[in-house]
Amino acid sequence: MTFLDDKPTRIRPAVWADYDRLCPLFAELDRHHREARPDLFHPIEGPARSPGLVRGLIEGADSAILVAERREGLMGLVLLIERRIPASLVRPGRRVVEVENLVVTETARGQGIGRALLATAEAWARDRRIQSLELGVHEFNEGAVGFYHRAGMQTALRRMQKAV
């Protein structure tokens, strides 16, 4: 048990029984993206993530959903996926852990939950003998960009786009 802002917070792997409590967290993440980029992110009918997808991520050998839990419920999650990047002529192959999603409820932000989730993600990667935690973050998400920089992450690649 970790104490963040004097509140006991437990970071643990999600279990299938968490599904109904995970969906609102994914929906909050999706809503944030949709509001910033409605041209790219669209509303969906039904749950934010299908039961089959979530079960596969929870039970998968190369993925995990870690949750931050307090007495009042789930306060955040981080979705991790191990990726194998094949070798090319100019670089060796490697394994990385990608932070696919990280979200903390709006009411719980600024209380250290995101930092605790990211630190646990780093430990998950180290346990798998993987030396790199990577993620993509949209430029519009300045709060997340700042959070990741403060957590010690550095920009390694910038993906750009232009409408044609």
C-alpha positions in Angstrom: 0.0 0.0 0.0 1.3 3.4 -1.0 0.2 6.7 0.6 -0.3 9.5 -1.8 -1.5 12.8 -0.4 -2.2 11.0 2.9 -4.6 8.6 1.1 -3.8 4.9 0.9 -3.5 3.9 -2.8 -2.8 0.4 -4.0 -1.3 -0.2 -7.4 -2.1 -3.7 -8.6 -2.7 -5.7 -11.8 -6.3 -5.4 -13.0 -8.4 -8.6 -12.9 -11.4 -9.5 -15.0 -13.8 -8.5 -12.2 -12.5 -4.9 -12.7 -14.0 -4.6 -16.2 -17.0 -2.5 -15.3 -14.8 -0.1 -13.3 -12.1 0.1 -16.0 -14.6 1.2 -18.7 -15.2 4.7 -17.2 -11.5 5.3 -17.0 -11.1 4.4 -20.7 -14.1 6.6 -21.5 -12.6 9.5 -19.7 -9.4 9.1 -21.7 -11.3 8.8 -24.9 -13.5 11.9 -24.1 -10.3 14.0 -23.5 -8.9 12.9 -26.9 -12.3 13.4 -28.7 -12.7 17.0 -27.3 -9.2 17.9 -28.5 -9.3 16.2 -31.9 -12.9 15.5 -33.0 -11.5 15.1 -36.5 -9.5 12.1 -35.4 -11.5 10.6 -32.4 -15.1 9.7 -32.7 -17.7 8.8 -30.1 -18.6 5.1 -29.8 -21.7 3.2 -28.8 -21.4 0.8 -25.9 -18.4 0.3 -23.6 -15.2 2.2 -24.1 -13.3 -1.1 -24.6 -14.9 -4.5 -25.5 -14.9 -7.2 -22.9 -12.8 -9.5 -25.2 -10.2 -6.8 -25.7 -9.9 -6.1 -22.0 -9.8 -9.7 -21.0 -7.1 -10.4 -23.6 -5.0 -7.5 -22.2 -5.5 -8.6 -18.6 -4.7 -12.2 -19.3 -2.2 -11.8 -22.1 1.4 -12.9 -21.7 2.8 -9.6 -23.2 0.4 -7.1 -21.7 -1.0 -5.8 -18.4 -3.4 -3.2 -17.1 -2.3 -1.8 -13.8 -4.8 0.1 -11.7 -4.6 2.6 -8.9 -7.2 1.8 -6.3 -8.4 3.7 -3.3 -11.3 3.0 -0.9 -13.6 5.1 -3.2 -12.7 3.0 -6.3 -10.3 3.0 -9.2 -8.5 6.3 -9.6 -6.4 5.5 -12.7 -4.9 2.9 -14.9 -1.9 2.2 -17.2 -2.1 -0.2 -20.1 1.3 -1.8 -20.9 2.1 -3.8 -24.0 5.5 -5.6 -24.7 6.5 -5.0 -28.3 9.2 -6.7 -30.3 10.9 -4.4 -32.8 12.7 -6.4 -35.4 16.3 -5.8 -36.4 17.1 -3.9 -39.6 20.3 -3.3 -41.4 21.0 -0.2 -39.3 19.8 -1.3 -35.8 19.5 -4.4 -33.7 16.2 -5.9 -32.7 14.9 -5.0 -29.3 12.0 -5.4 -26.9 10.2 -2.4 -25.3 7.3 -1.9 -23.0 4.9 0.6 -24.6 2.6 2.7 -22.4 -0.5 2.4 -24.6 -2.8 4.4 -22.2 -2.4 6.1 -18.9 -5.3 7.9 -17.3 -6.1 9.3 -13.8 -9.5 10.5 -13.0 -9.9 14.2 -13.2 -10.7 14.4 -9.5 -7.6 12.5 -8.5 -5.0 14.3 -10.7 -2.1 16.0 -9.0 -2.0 13.5 -6.2 0.9 11.3 -7.3 -1.2 8.6 -8.9 0.2 9.0 -12.4 3.7 8.9 -11.0 2.9 5.8 -9.0 1.4 4.0 -12.0 4.4 5.0 -14.2 6.9 3.8 -11.5 5.0 0.5 -11.3 5.1 0.3 -15.1 8.9 0.7 -15.0 9.1 -2.1 -12.5 7.0 -4.3 -14.7 9.4 -3.7 -17.6 12.4 -4.4 -15.4 10.9 -7.6 -14.2 10.7 -8.7 -17.9 14.3 -7.6 -18.4 13.3 -4.8 -20.7 15.3 -1.6 -20.5 13.0 0.8 -22.4 9.6 2.2 -21.5 8.1 4.1 -24.5 4.9 5.9 -25.4 3.3 8.1 -27.9 1.5 11.3 -26.8 -0.4 13.8 -28.9 1.0 17.3 -29.1 -2.3 18.8 -28.0 -2.0 17.0 -24.7 0.4 19.5 -23.1 -0.4 18.3 -19.6 0.6 14.8 -20.4 3.7 15.9 -22.3 4.8 17.9 -19.2 4.0 15.0 -16.9 6.1 12.6 -18.9 9.0 15.0 -19.2 8.9 15.5 -15.4 8.9 11.7 -15.0 12.2 11.6 -16.9 11.0 10.6 -20.3 12.7 12.2 -23.3 11.4 12.7 -26.9 13.1 10.1 -29.1 11.0 10.4 -32.2 8.6 13.0 -33.4 5.8 11.9 -35.7 4.3 14.6 -37.9 1.3 14.9 -40.2 -0.2 17.1 -42.8 -3.7 16.9 -44.3 -3.6 16.5 -48.0 
